[in-house]
Amino acid sequence: MPTFMQFDTTNKHKDQCPRCNAGKLRDWNALNEEEREVVRRLPTSAEFPVEERANQHRWCAQCWYEETAGALLDA
């Protein structure tokens, strides 16, 4: 059985940005309005509708890495 510290580390790794390792991946609701505007302008916006991205993707506000439900995308 994992200790609390091991569990905490696992969760941090899951939310940590794999590109920059400095930012935390956040969902649409965790982004402020200015960050959402940046997300709307990222190259991936042409590939997915805003509704899908808001419901299934996560972003790093440090480097704008985008994670989808099924794949990882670099902005």
N, CA, C and O atoms as CSV, one atom per row, in Angstrom:
chain,resi,resn,atom,element,x,y,z
A,1,MET,N,N,0.849,-1.181,0.000
A,1,MET,CA,C,0.000,0.000,0.000
A,1,MET,C,C,0.896,1.246,0.000
A,1,MET,O,O,1.810,1.346,0.819
A,2,PRO,N,N,0.643,2.195,-0.908
A,2,PRO,CA,C,1.507,3.370,-0.971
A,2,PRO,C,C,1.323,4.267,0.245
A,2,PRO,O,O,0.232,4.372,0.805
A,3,THR,N,N,2.394,4.896,0.630
A,3,THR,CA,C,2.302,5.859,1.719
A,3,THR,C,C,1.709,7.144,1.177
A,3,THR,O,O,1.584,7.318,-0.035
A,4,PHE,N,N,1.344,8.041,2.075
A,4,PHE,CA,C,0.765,9.315,1.646
A,4,PHE,C,C,1.727,10.071,0.734
A,4,PHE,O,O,1.317,10.643,-0.276
A,5,MET,N,N,2.999,10.067,1.094
A,5,MET,CA,C,3.987,10.801,0.305
A,5,MET,C,C,4.106,10.218,-1.103
A,5,MET,O,O,4.210,10.975,-2.068
A,6,GLN,N,N,4.092,8.909,-1.240
A,6,GLN,CA,C,4.157,8.290,-2.559
A,6,GLN,C,C,2.920,8.653,-3.373
A,6,GLN,O,O,3.027,8.954,-4.562
A,7,PHE,N,N,1.769,8.626,-2.753
A,7,PHE,CA,C,0.531,8.968,-3.438
A,7,PHE,C,C,0.571,10.416,-3.907
A,7,PHE,O,O,0.190,10.711,-5.040
A,8,ASP,N,N,1.027,11.314,-3.054
A,8,ASP,CA,C,1.110,12.726,-3.391
A,8,ASP,C,C,2.044,12.947,-4.578
A,8,ASP,O,O,1.723,13.731,-5.471
A,9,THR,N,N,3.170,12.286,-4.604
A,9,THR,CA,C,4.126,12.408,-5.699
A,9,THR,C,C,3.517,11.912,-7.003
A,9,THR,O,O,3.721,12.522,-8.052
A,10,THR,N,N,2.782,10.825,-6.949
A,10,THR,CA,C,2.131,10.280,-8.136
A,10,THR,C,C,1.150,11.290,-8.716
A,10,THR,O,O,1.130,11.501,-9.929
A,11,ASN,N,N,0.341,11.915,-7.876
A,11,ASN,CA,C,-0.624,12.899,-8.362
A,11,ASN,C,C,0.064,14.122,-8.953
A,11,ASN,O,O,-0.394,14.659,-9.962
A,12,LYS,N,N,1.155,14.567,-8.342
A,12,LYS,CA,C,1.876,15.716,-8.879
A,12,LYS,C,C,2.428,15.397,-10.260
A,12,LYS,O,O,2.368,16.232,-11.163
A,13,HIS,N,N,2.961,14.203,-10.426
A,13,HIS,CA,C,3.523,13.809,-11.718
A,13,HIS,C,C,2.441,13.795,-12.788
A,13,HIS,O,O,2.686,14.203,-13.924
A,14,LYS,N,N,1.260,13.333,-12.438
A,14,LYS,CA,C,0.147,13.257,-13.383
A,14,LYS,C,C,-0.258,14.651,-13.874
A,14,LYS,O,O,-0.625,14.816,-15.037
A,15,ASP,N,N,-0.193,15.645,-12.997
A,15,ASP,CA,C,-0.601,17.000,-13.352
A,15,ASP,C,C,0.546,17.869,-13.852
A,15,ASP,O,O,0.315,18.974,-14.342
A,16,GLN,N,N,1.767,17.388,-13.735
A,16,GLN,CA,C,2.926,18.175,-14.155
A,16,GLN,C,C,3.044,18.158,-15.675
A,16,GLN,O,O,2.807,17.133,-16.314
A,17,CYS,N,N,3.408,19.285,-16.239
A,17,CYS,CA,C,3.570,19.391,-17.687
A,17,CYS,C,C,4.744,18.538,-18.147
A,17,CYS,O,O,5.854,18.705,-17.641
A,18,PRO,N,N,4.527,17.628,-19.095
A,18,PRO,CA,C,5.624,16.788,-19.579
A,18,PRO,C,C,6.606,17.540,-20.481
A,18,PRO,O,O,7.720,17.066,-20.702
A,19,ARG,N,N,6.212,18.689,-20.998
A,19,ARG,CA,C,7.112,19.448,-21.867
A,19,ARG,C,C,8.089,20.305,-21.061
A,19,ARG,O,O,9.300,20.201,-21.252
A,20,CYS,N,N,7.577,21.149,-20.163
A,20,CYS,CA,C,8.453,22.085,-19.450
A,20,CYS,C,C,8.776,21.646,-18.023
A,20,CYS,O,O,9.707,22.176,-17.416
A,21,ASN,N,N,8.037,20.702,-17.486
A,21,ASN,CA,C,8.213,20.217,-16.111
A,21,ASN,C,C,8.095,21.320,-15.068
A,21,ASN,O,O,8.409,21.089,-13.901
A,22,ALA,N,N,7.658,22.487,-15.449
A,22,ALA,CA,C,7.523,23.598,-14.507
A,22,ALA,C,C,6.062,23.944,-14.250
A,22,ALA,O,O,5.703,24.392,-13.161
A,23,GLY,N,N,5.235,23.734,-15.249
A,23,GLY,CA,C,3.834,24.099,-15.125
A,23,GLY,C,C,2.966,22.929,-14.722
A,23,GLY,O,O,3.388,21.773,-14.759
A,24,LYS,N,N,1.750,23.252,-14.338
A,24,LYS,CA,C,0.763,22.254,-13.953
A,24,LYS,C,C,-0.307,22.223,-15.045
A,24,LYS,O,O,-0.770,23.272,-15.493
A,25,LEU,N,N,-0.694,21.032,-15.469
A,25,LEU,CA,C,-1.758,20.909,-16.463
A,25,LEU,C,C,-3.087,21.271,-15.802
A,25,LEU,O,O,-3.436,20.743,-14.746
A,26,ARG,N,N,-3.815,22.177,-16.442
A,26,ARG,CA,C,-5.086,22.642,-15.888
A,26,ARG,C,C,-6.192,22.482,-16.916
A,26,ARG,O,O,-5.967,22.623,-18.118
A,27,ASP,N,N,-7.390,22.188,-16.427
A,27,ASP,CA,C,-8.520,22.073,-17.338
A,27,ASP,C,C,-9.100,23.460,-17.610
A,27,ASP,O,O,-8.672,24.456,-17.026
A,28,TRP,N,N,-10.072,23.501,-18.500
A,28,TRP,CA,C,-10.674,24.755,-18.962
A,28,TRP,C,C,-11.172,25.610,-17.798
A,28,TRP,O,O,-10.945,26.820,-17.781
A,29,ASN,N,N,-11.841,25.000,-16.837
A,29,ASN,CA,C,-12.412,25.749,-15.721
A,29,ASN,C,C,-11.354,26.346,-14.802
A,29,ASN,O,O,-11.633,27.308,-14.087
A,30,ALA,N,N,-10.156,25.797,-14.810
A,30,ALA,CA,C,-9.078,26.308,-13.964
A,30,ALA,C,C,-8.332,27.472,-14.622
A,30,ALA,O,O,-7.544,28.153,-13.965
A,31,LEU,N,N,-8.576,27.700,-15.907
A,31,LEU,CA,C,-7.924,28.805,-16.617
A,31,LEU,C,C,-8.707,30.096,-16.398
A,31,LEU,O,O,-9.935,30.074,-16.307
A,32,ASN,N,N,-7.997,31.220,-16.312
A,32,ASN,CA,C,-8.710,32.497,-16.236
A,32,ASN,C,C,-9.088,32.932,-17.658
A,32,ASN,O,O,-8.704,32.277,-18.628
A,33,GLU,N,N,-9.822,34.012,-17.782
A,33,GLU,CA,C,-10.338,34.430,-19.091
A,33,GLU,C,C,-9.212,34.751,-20.081
A,33,GLU,O,O,-9.318,34.429,-21.264
A,34,GLU,N,N,-8.157,35.372,-19.610
A,34,GLU,CA,C,-7.024,35.693,-20.486
A,34,GLU,C,C,-6.355,34.416,-21.002
A,34,GLU,O,O,-5.993,34.334,-22.176
A,35,GLU,N,N,-6.192,33.431,-20.134
A,35,GLU,CA,C,-5.594,32.152,-20.540
A,35,GLU,C,C,-6.499,31.411,-21.515
A,35,GLU,O,O,-6.012,30.768,-22.445
A,36,ARG,N,N,-7.799,31.493,-21.315
A,36,ARG,CA,C,-8.738,30.856,-22.250
A,36,ARG,C,C,-8.634,31.484,-23.637
A,36,ARG,O,O,-8.747,30.788,-24.646
A,37,GLU,N,N,-8.423,32.779,-23.686
A,37,GLU,CA,C,-8.261,33.452,-24.979
A,37,GLU,C,C,-7.002,32.962,-25.688
A,37,GLU,O,O,-7.014,32.764,-26.903
A,38,VAL,N,N,-5.926,32.767,-24.947
A,38,VAL,CA,C,-4.698,32.211,-25.539
A,38,VAL,C,C,-4.983,30.819,-26.084
A,38,VAL,O,O,-4.578,30.494,-27.200
A,39,VAL,N,N,-5.677,29.994,-25.304
A,39,VAL,CA,C,-6.006,28.624,-25.721
A,39,VAL,C,C,-6.827,28.642,-27.003
A,39,VAL,O,O,-6.608,27.810,-27.883
A,40,ARG,N,N,-7.755,29.562,-27.122
A,40,ARG,CA,C,-8.578,29.659,-28.338
A,40,ARG,C,C,-7.731,29.944,-29.579
A,40,ARG,O,O,-8.137,29.610,-30.692
A,41,ARG,N,N,-6.564,30.556,-29.399
A,41,ARG,CA,C,-5.708,30.946,-30.527
A,41,ARG,C,C,-4.577,29.959,-30.816
A,41,ARG,O,O,-3.833,30.146,-31.779
A,42,LEU,N,N,-4.436,28.926,-30.011
A,42,LEU,CA,C,-3.384,27.935,-30.244
A,42,LEU,C,C,-3.648,27.177,-31.547
A,42,LEU,O,O,-4.799,27.069,-31.969
A,43,PRO,N,N,-2.605,26.654,-32.189
A,43,PRO,CA,C,-2.775,25.927,-33.457
A,43,PRO,C,C,-3.774,24.772,-33.376
A,43,PRO,O,O,-4.452,24.476,-34.360
A,44,THR,N,N,-3.872,24.130,-32.241
A,44,THR,CA,C,-4.781,22.988,-32.088
A,44,THR,C,C,-6.241,23.398,-32.208
A,44,THR,O,O,-7.105,22.551,-32.433
A,45,SER,N,N,-6.524,24.679,-32.060
A,45,SER,CA,C,-7.910,25.138,-32.133
A,45,SER,C,C,-8.534,24.848,-33.496
A,45,SER,O,O,-9.757,24.751,-33.600
A,46,ALA,N,N,-7.726,24.708,-34.530
A,46,ALA,CA,C,-8.244,24.384,-35.860
A,46,ALA,C,C,-8.618,22.910,-35.979
A,46,ALA,O,O,-9.404,22.540,-36.852
A,47,GLU,N,N,-8.068,22.074,-35.117
A,47,GLU,CA,C,-8.294,20.633,-35.199
A,47,GLU,C,C,-9.467,20.138,-34.358
A,47,GLU,O,O,-10.056,19.102,-34.666
A,48,PHE,N,N,-9.809,20.870,-33.301
A,48,PHE,CA,C,-10.857,20.441,-32.381
A,48,PHE,C,C,-11.815,21.597,-32.109
A,48,PHE,O,O,-11.380,22.744,-32.009
A,49,PRO,N,N,-13.116,21.312,-31.989
A,49,PRO,CA,C,-14.056,22.368,-31.610
A,49,PRO,C,C,-13.787,22.828,-30.173
A,49,PRO,O,O,-13.293,22.059,-29.348
A,50,VAL,N,N,-14.116,24.083,-29.886
A,50,VAL,CA,C,-13.882,24.650,-28.553
A,50,VAL,C,C,-14.573,23.823,-27.474
A,50,VAL,O,O,-14.007,23.618,-26.400
A,51,GLU,N,N,-15.773,23.350,-27.739
A,51,GLU,CA,C,-16.514,22.576,-26.746
A,51,GLU,C,C,-15.769,21.299,-26.365
A,51,GLU,O,O,-15.691,20.945,-25.189
A,52,GLU,N,N,-15.225,20.615,-27.362
A,52,GLU,CA,C,-14.470,19.389,-27.093
A,52,GLU,C,C,-13.206,19.701,-26.301
A,52,GLU,O,O,-12.872,19.006,-25.341
A,53,ARG,N,N,-12.519,20.740,-26.709
A,53,ARG,CA,C,-11.290,21.116,-26.010
A,53,ARG,C,C,-11.593,21.499,-24.565
A,53,ARG,O,O,-10.854,21.115,-23.658
A,54,ALA,N,N,-12.658,22.243,-24.342
A,54,ALA,CA,C,-13.009,22.673,-22.983
A,54,ALA,C,C,-13.364,21.485,-22.092
A,54,ALA,O,O,-13.107,21.517,-20.889
A,55,ASN,N,N,-13.945,20.451,-22.663
A,55,ASN,CA,C,-14.375,19.294,-21.874
A,55,ASN,C,C,-13.318,18.212,-21.711
A,55,ASN,O,O,-13.355,17.467,-20.731
A,56,GLN,N,N,-12.373,18.105,-22.645
A,56,GLN,CA,C,-11.479,16.949,-22.640
A,56,GLN,C,C,-9.992,17.271,-22.607
A,56,GLN,O,O,-9.188,16.363,-22.394
A,57,HIS,N,N,-9.598,18.501,-22.806
A,57,HIS,CA,C,-8.177,18.839,-22.881
A,57,HIS,C,C,-7.707,19.545,-21.619
A,57,HIS,O,O,-8.504,20.093,-20.858
A,58,ARG,N,N,-6.378,19.520,-21.413
A,58,ARG,CA,C,-5.749,20.272,-20.325
A,58,ARG,C,C,-4.535,20.999,-20.892
A,58,ARG,O,O,-3.928,20.552,-21.864
A,59,TRP,N,N,-4.190,22.127,-20.270
A,59,TRP,CA,C,-3.111,22.970,-20.772
A,59,TRP,C,C,-2.145,23.355,-19.665
A,59,TRP,O,O,-2.492,23.403,-18.485
A,60,CYS,N,N,-0.920,23.627,-20.091
A,60,CYS,CA,C,0.093,24.206,-19.213
A,60,CYS,C,C,0.167,25.688,-19.567
A,60,CYS,O,O,0.468,26.035,-20.709
A,61,ALA,N,N,-0.103,26.555,-18.614
A,61,ALA,CA,C,-0.074,27.996,-18.872
A,61,ALA,C,C,1.347,28.552,-18.913
A,61,ALA,O,O,1.536,29.738,-19.183
A,62,GLN,N,N,2.343,27.717,-18.651
A,62,GLN,CA,C,3.745,28.142,-18.752
A,62,GLN,C,C,4.226,28.065,-20.201
A,62,GLN,O,O,4.797,29.023,-20.721
A,63,CYS,N,N,3.991,26.912,-20.858
A,63,CYS,CA,C,4.516,26.702,-22.218
A,63,CYS,C,C,3.408,26.418,-23.241
A,63,CYS,O,O,3.698,26.252,-24.425
A,64,TRP,N,N,2.153,26.362,-22.806
A,64,TRP,CA,C,0.973,26.116,-23.627
A,64,TRP,C,C,0.944,24.734,-24.269
A,64,TRP,O,O,0.393,24.543,-25.353
A,65,TYR,N,N,1.546,23.787,-23.580
A,65,TYR,CA,C,1.426,22.378,-23.962
A,65,TYR,C,C,-0.038,21.989,-23.803
A,65,TYR,O,O,-0.691,22.415,-22.850
A,66,GLU,N,N,-0.559,21.191,-24.721
A,66,GLU,CA,C,-1.958,20.781,-24.671
A,66,GLU,C,C,-2.064,19.274,-24.615
A,66,GLU,O,O,-1.481,18.569,-25.439
A,67,GLU,N,N,-2.805,18.783,-23.646
A,67,GLU,CA,C,-3.044,17.352,-23.483
A,67,GLU,C,C,-4.499,17.074,-23.837
A,67,GLU,O,O,-5.404,17.743,-23.339
A,68,THR,N,N,-4.721,16.084,-24.697
A,68,THR,CA,C,-6.081,15.673,-25.029
A,68,THR,C,C,-6.403,14.407,-24.258
A,68,THR,O,O,-5.527,13.823,-23.619
A,69,ALA,N,N,-7.658,13.983,-24.317
A,69,ALA,CA,C,-8.064,12.765,-23.617
A,69,ALA,C,C,-7.372,11.540,-24.197
A,69,ALA,O,O,-7.087,10.587,-23.472
A,70,GLY,N,N,-7.098,11.557,-25.508
A,70,GLY,CA,C,-6.513,10.384,-26.136
A,70,GLY,C,C,-5.079,10.521,-26.575
A,70,GLY,O,O,-4.408,9.521,-26.831
A,71,ALA,N,N,-4.595,11.749,-26.665
A,71,ALA,CA,C,-3.230,11.967,-27.162
A,71,ALA,C,C,-2.668,13.245,-26.569
A,71,ALA,O,O,-3.401,14.068,-26.022
A,72,LEU,N,N,-1.367,13.397,-26.685
A,72,LEU,CA,C,-0.703,14.598,-26.209
A,72,LEU,C,C,-0.305,15.439,-27.409
A,72,LEU,O,O,0.197,14.913,-28.403
A,73,LEU,N,N,-0.528,16.747,-27.317
A,73,LEU,CA,C,-0.235,17.636,-28.435
A,73,LEU,C,C,0.665,18.772,-27.983
A,73,LEU,O,O,0.453,19.351,-26.918
A,74,ASP,N,N,1.665,19.089,-28.786
A,74,ASP,CA,C,2.516,20.245,-28.524
A,74,ASP,C,C,1.961,21.434,-29.286
A,74,ASP,O,O,1.645,21.328,-30.471
A,75,ALA,N,N,1.842,22.560,-28.610
A,75,ALA,CA,C,1.352,23.773,-29.275
A,75,ALA,C,C,2.506,24.494,-29.937
A,75,ALA,O,O,2.308,25.541,-30.552
